[in-house]
Amino acid sequence: MCGIVGYIGHRPAYPILIKGLHRLEYRGYDSAGVALMTPEGKLNIYKTRGKVEDLERFCESKDVTGTLGIAHTRWATHGEPNDINAHPHYSASGKIALVHNGTIENYNVLKEALEMHGCTFKSETDTEVLVQLIEYIKESTGCTLVDAVREALKEVVGAYAIAVIDTENPDTVIGARKSSPLVIGVGDGETFLASDATPIVEFTDKVVYLNDDEIAIIRRGEPLQIITTDNVPGEVDIKTLKMSVEQLEKGGYPHFMLKEIFEQPRTIHDCIRGRIGNTGSEVTLSGVIEHKDKFMNARRMIIVACGTSWHAGLIGKRLIQEIARIPVEVEYASEFRYSNPILDERDIVIAISQSGETADTLAAIQMARKCGAFVYGVCNVVGSSIARATDSGTYIHVGPEIGVASTKAFTGQVTVLTMFALALGTLRGTIDRETAAKVTGALRNLPALIKQTLKLNDTIEKLSSTYTYVHNFLYLGRGYNYPSALEGALKLKEISYIHAEGYPAAEMKHGPIALIDREMPTVVIAPNDGMHEKIVSNIQQVKARGGSVIAVVTKGDTTIAEIADHILEIPEVPDIISPIIVSIPLQLLAYHVAIKKGCNVDMPRNLAKSVTVE
Ligand code: F6R
């Protein structure tokens, strides 16, 4: 949540900061702002409610000179989205400006203490407290800016990634992090700072991922310096980015979401590359091989995740239980972390997260590790906090996902979980070579099968007009595709604002059937699997009550074609990989309905891609 960018170097800072904010807008988009140090050492701060484009309009006639600055795009936590609560926030004297991603939990206590010393506050935010505290410490003790930041951070309880500038130190930017991400880009005579690497990659591929409790001191013309909040020197560990600018552009598509849906043949190819050979049944996951004994002897596994990643986890549970015969539980990370779970070193916790920054998932990992459990991560963003907090793991390698609704990450997660289950099954001897070869063969075919399924796009686009003004949708699925129903419903509700519920198909008669009428369409996921006959009866139950049915079926299914109002035909695939194929029409349906309704699919209201607050 919230994106921060900073720049110090030889180029005009404003265009770099604005472009960086556009790249980070997926993290929040209810207000935006920028603080620039002019060549004369004056601080100009511009901020406004709205998106980054609103900030650009606001700045059109303003002085945006300067080669040093910080900027922010917000997802409101404390205080409504308005001009005053927008970042950057500044100190009482107006000399220090600060941008912040995270939440300062003890801000009320700090605010009261500062008020007793005569501070007054302009905004309702937790962030303003921090910038006022830094100035108070600096003024009252006469210490340096770095020490003031350091001391202030020691007072703070909560999560933060911050960037600070000060007119009394006009050639310095200070960055710091705790539980919220911060990446420093090291260029030639210039340094960048951002919530992730996307604003940086265009300028340099050399980055440093700041660790918790570290402070980056970036001075013009000097090498990057890192210290901890306890004033111990930190290591400047420069890594090379494997990301390209093209991956961050829409590439001719009208929206990132559509681009990411259509990218899936390639992203799945990248996900399995090097892990499954061209022939045979072998799966090579280094995260498993390196900890063979742990995985051989695991008593049970607990999957923790949120949202779409949690849905992938539900599919993972079935896969692991079926193939590797280990008991698996799936927990919402937000519930698990407060549930006082019974865990020890015989348990393996699997944390699934696209962003690798989700606060609840990160907290669940920290708790699991404290209990002695081994933690395996399934992440997309390389070098993210979750990827670094786990004992081992497997990246899904689907490239940056920018559309707020997760699409290619979901299919990547399910693909990795399938490979993971296969690797475990082989290790534990619970799957025979022939069955393993069938599954690996199906995985190898996935890119081609997805490509074929994407041909449904035109049909779904036409179909979506029928359902644009509907208020409620029901999604039904069974077995491996019960989680697909949950995910289909989530996709629709988050981008089209149509209420949608996912249910195991057989549960419909225990309640939701009461909702069925002409106004309530049902999407039924009904591929040709062991549950086919049963799901046909579910469709008939809906039809008997006047409901309309959109059915996702295996090509050539004449039985359902006769009773459903619309069918979306997918290729014949083994049960085990059907959730990946089924998700394609469900993603496209959500996309087209939302577009027909005129919704902003890449930036749905109230949402942010990276949920770094509780
Ligand atoms: C929905 C969606 C969210 C995320 C959830 C977890 O389309 O994207 O539900 O799946 O916020 O995010 P990660 O996977 O980054 O931990």
Boltz pocket constraint, residues with backbone or C-beta under 6 A from the ligand:
constraints:
  - pocket:
      binder: B
      contacts: [[A, 306], [A, 307], [A, 308], [A, 309], [A, 310], [A, 352], [A, 353], [A, 354], [A, 355], [A, 356], [A, 357], [A, 358], [A, 361], [A, 404], [A, 405], [A, 406], [A, 407], [A, 490], [A, 491], [A, 494], [A, 608], [A, 609], [A, 610], [A, 611]]
      max_distance: 6.0
